[in-house]
Amino acid sequence: MANIENIIFESQIALWRESIKPNLDQALELTPEDKLDWAPAEGMITIGNIFLHISECSDWWYDEVVNGKKAIDLSPSATAKCPPKAEIVKYMQIHWERMERLFAAVPDFIGQTFEVKGKEKIHHFTGAWIYTHLLEHDLHHRSQIHQYLRLLGIKPPSI
């Protein structure tokens, strides 16, 4: 009999590979180069910085917290000037590769606990929480990107 936990992880990973990843790639492709620094209102994160933020989030959680590698700060602020689209594509590709490493490590790291030193206390996160957070994070920002595209008059990819 199959382990229900494995079935759930396998289903979530398949959803990410078949729906979330290709959809975000399509959304980036649809985003006009001249709109990467656009946001719906002053002070809001720009659409290009959302893509960068997706990549830096997995960098911080998986590479830094789980694996002890120093994360790279891609967007120093939500309104920072974006690099050209080709560079954003490169960082998204790094994100996809990092997520595949995360998926391959699921059986080993999912039950572990990781410490994050905050300003006033130490926080503890399980590998299961980190895994779920990264999937949720991609979904959350996919919705945000789709909303931005609609505000720009661009039909986002179908979900």
ZIRAKA-V765187 format. One record per residue. OMEGA is omega in whole degrees, 0 to 359 (* if undefined). D_LAST is the distance of its C-alpha to the last C-alpha in Angstrom with 2 decimals. Layout:
omega=OMEGA d_last=D_LAST
omega=OMEGA d_last=D_LAST
This chain:
omega=181 d_last=32.34
omega=178 d_last=29.16
omega=183 d_last=28.80
omega=178 d_last=26.14
omega=179 d_last=25.48
omega=179 d_last=24.79
omega=179 d_last=22.45
omega=179 d_last=20.38
omega=180 d_last=20.38
omega=179 d_last=19.62
omega=179 d_last=16.59
omega=179 d_last=15.24
omega=178 d_last=16.11
omega=178 d_last=14.48
omega=180 d_last=11.09
omega=182 d_last=11.74
omega=187 d_last=12.99
omega=186 d_last=10.55
omega=188 d_last=7.12
omega=181 d_last=8.21
omega=181 d_last=11.02
omega=180 d_last=9.91
omega=178 d_last=7.12
omega=176 d_last=10.08
omega=179 d_last=12.43
omega=180 d_last=10.90
omega=177 d_last=10.93
omega=178 d_last=14.48
omega=180 d_last=15.43
omega=183 d_last=14.59
omega=180 d_last=16.59
omega=179 d_last=20.13
omega=184 d_last=22.87
omega=179 d_last=24.92
omega=182 d_last=22.36
omega=180 d_last=22.00
omega=181 d_last=24.65
omega=172 d_last=23.18
omega=182 d_last=22.41
omega=180 d_last=22.24
omega=180 d_last=25.65
omega=178 d_last=28.52
omega=178 d_last=28.34
omega=178 d_last=24.56
omega=180 d_last=22.82
omega=182 d_last=22.02
omega=177 d_last=18.68
omega=179 d_last=20.37
omega=175 d_last=21.77
omega=179 d_last=18.47
omega=178 d_last=17.64
omega=180 d_last=21.24
omega=178 d_last=21.06
omega=181 d_last=18.25
omega=182 d_last=20.66
omega=178 d_last=23.74
omega=179 d_last=22.48
omega=176 d_last=22.16
omega=182 d_last=25.43
omega=184 d_last=27.16
omega=186 d_last=26.05
omega=182 d_last=26.16
omega=184 d_last=28.70
omega=185 d_last=30.95
omega=184 d_last=30.90
omega=188 d_last=30.49
omega=175 d_last=32.28
omega=177 d_last=34.61
omega=179 d_last=33.70
omega=179 d_last=33.89
omega=179 d_last=30.55
omega=177 d_last=30.13
omega=184 d_last=29.58
omega=180 d_last=27.24
omega=184 d_last=26.99
omega=173 d_last=30.26
omega=182 d_last=29.02
omega=184 d_last=25.89
omega=180 d_last=27.50
omega=178 d_last=29.05
omega=181 d_last=28.99
omega=172 d_last=26.19
omega=177 d_last=27.16
omega=183 d_last=26.18
omega=180 d_last=22.66
omega=178 d_last=24.11
omega=177 d_last=25.22
omega=177 d_last=21.91
omega=180 d_last=20.37
omega=180 d_last=23.25
omega=176 d_last=22.61
omega=177 d_last=18.92
omega=176 d_last=20.30
omega=177 d_last=22.82
omega=181 d_last=20.19
omega=179 d_last=18.44
omega=179 d_last=21.97
omega=179 d_last=22.94
omega=177 d_last=20.08
omega=175 d_last=21.19
omega=176 d_last=24.70
omega=181 d_last=23.61
omega=179 d_last=22.10
omega=182 d_last=25.34
omega=186 d_last=27.37
omega=183 d_last=25.74
omega=184 d_last=28.65
omega=189 d_last=31.20
omega=188 d_last=29.94
omega=181 d_last=27.95
omega=180 d_last=31.18
omega=175 d_last=32.86
omega=183 d_last=33.40
omega=180 d_last=33.24
omega=173 d_last=35.23
omega=181 d_last=34.22
omega=176 d_last=37.21
omega=181 d_last=36.53
omega=185 d_last=39.06
omega=180 d_last=40.73
omega=177 d_last=39.70
omega=179 d_last=38.14
omega=178 d_last=34.70
omega=180 d_last=33.73
omega=176 d_last=30.24
omega=175 d_last=29.57
omega=178 d_last=27.60
omega=179 d_last=25.33
omega=180 d_last=24.71
omega=178 d_last=24.05
omega=181 d_last=21.61
omega=180 d_last=19.66
omega=181 d_last=19.95
omega=175 d_last=18.55
omega=179 d_last=15.35
omega=181 d_last=15.15
omega=178 d_last=16.09
omega=179 d_last=13.27
omega=180 d_last=10.72
omega=183 d_last=13.03
omega=172 d_last=13.40
omega=179 d_last=9.82
omega=179 d_last=9.83
omega=179 d_last=13.24
omega=179 d_last=12.53
omega=178 d_last=9.96
omega=179 d_last=12.83
omega=179 d_last=15.36
omega=179 d_last=13.89
omega=178 d_last=13.96
omega=177 d_last=17.48
omega=181 d_last=18.42
omega=181 d_last=17.55
omega=178 d_last=14.79
omega=180 d_last=11.64
omega=177 d_last=8.80
omega=177 d_last=6.45
omega=177 d_last=3.77
omega=* d_last=0.00
